[in-house]
């Protein structure tokens, strides 16, 4: 009998009908928006960060485009909520009244212990299911001693997390900044402060571009600009690494809400396999709208059924044991590229890529357009497969070279024999 | 040399392939795979580095894009419009092998070159004066390409054109839904802006100026005089009013106005590209019933399949395997007598029948002009087509040829390539200390 997967999620004690949450950002600016998002299918929403309402600038966003695709990377210099706190809390209460089963997490950013105490009480009074401490914002607020200014200092992080835990009765997530050398001590600091979970990554400090005629970085505010926070599809690899780095650390034990470049169900699955119990999405919703969640739910459900996962916790962290260190990789594992001549269209992008960017082992034949791979020189780097425009035309095939598996650590420690190097002339 | 008048029947035509907007061009340019050793380049007679110019559109380097095009083909603006890309670059796009629409190279080339024209970007300057002078016969694409290349090398050029209009078939013959006469004139002006190319119109070499005169005054000669008049059907009544040569008729509505009042039904005799152009043009000019009459089958017609497919979509008929045998007046129009042909193009006995028509265009080929020069020692022609080597050399020292005069009637892009190749050969010949005017180089 086919499995009917249950998408119900419990992340750090915050329950939601599915693991898809809207991240704290413009899509969660108001109750009206969040209710529409819940109607579309979102399981939870992290309310746009509350604190002392600010004044924003005009011109707030910028984007990195690639070959006609808009906004593969995105950047913003917008700050926390600019709406009165009374209005925000009234709307939170209204949302919770109408959507009692959905998760409403309130993102917070204030300075003093007293301010934390008051804003946490008001959030809980409004019905918040959880709190997210914004220790990550890398622009504007950090100049005022908040956001990433907190998140970059483990001791400050731990202290303020401790205040929040002192006052809160609902679960507390600490949102971490990626603008650090190693994410692990910062997750540990939140854990030491008593956090119930962490969410990461916040945005990456960035300059999205420069107006080359006006000589001003973008986004341009009059004649000046400032650094923003980078997000969107392009940051996913960085976020995946940081999520995985915490998940595999033996001293870190908190649940993780994964954020950073999630566009679709497949991205979400990747985050979950590397340890995220829920995923948060912002940029793709800003670009395409709340409606993207329908595909996310359907895709995740089908994926879980295909792999036999009945519940979310069965897949969370499934890839973490396989995220290791270079020294543990099998140096005798060997692959080579194979071209399917039937489906090859003869563009020879693999020829140029291999010649200019790899190991000069793919050659035009001179007879027809299908290139030939010199397998004695192919190091199995994948570049040809990456540039090939035809699905499944180039495959990386494992070769039995007769050598037993041997890692660098085994080679150094036990003298395990390594296969001869290829392409190392 | 005069610009085409504004009153021309051809102005009623819209572009069959409309110009790209910037957004369309960017979207299409970004689809290009940027192939290595790309098949589209190999398919282009002028060898334009197509992936490179397309990438430059995508990176907002349109000025550089047009430079890449013009460096290979100074007639890149007209070729973008008139090239049969379906059987050249676009036909060889690797996307065809993937079942994905091929890159619209012609439209992208038009985008870049139109912007270059509109912005007035200039890319070329004449080379340092070498003192050498080259005479070019005919002011069509072959001579223009040759003269422009020669000027970059520093050789002075004089083009002799027997007509008043310049640009050859680009001006007088291109289907108006591809390019109109005034746009061809824009290209002529743009090419001549390099300076040092004198164009003498209304002068026919062989009649007004002798080859002996040219050999006395010039160091080399390029023959780019194209094709001759329309071929004529040997059939009774073939001189009746209402029967015209297709090329001559097309020139009339491209350079002026034709009166098609009362023409309800037109027949175009032939199955080549001129015939396909002519039927589409007559339809576009408002003739209700237009049909092509061809001796062979649809599969064997020499006109491009993609052009004929477009004609069929315009409700143009064809009468296959049919040979006109005579013409007679019938009321206000004509009665064309015809026979059906079998697969070997042999008349079928008893198949004689009549076809009514108000207008008949003959598109059965054009005469070749090679006979005008075969009396010069060393120059040979085959069926009127000049025999040349790969560089356009005729066999008579100092005499080169290209374009339709030498290839028998191909595309503008072939003329552009051949003109440029001849210029390189002429320059090399000069570099070896040759000249028609010098003892060692003279005939």
Interface residues (C-beta under 8 A of the other chain):
Chain A: X67 X68 X345 X346 X347 X348 X349 X351 X352 X364 X369 X389 X390
Chain B: X26 X27 X29 X30 X31 X33 X34 X35 X36 X37 X38 X39 X58 X94 X95 X97 X98
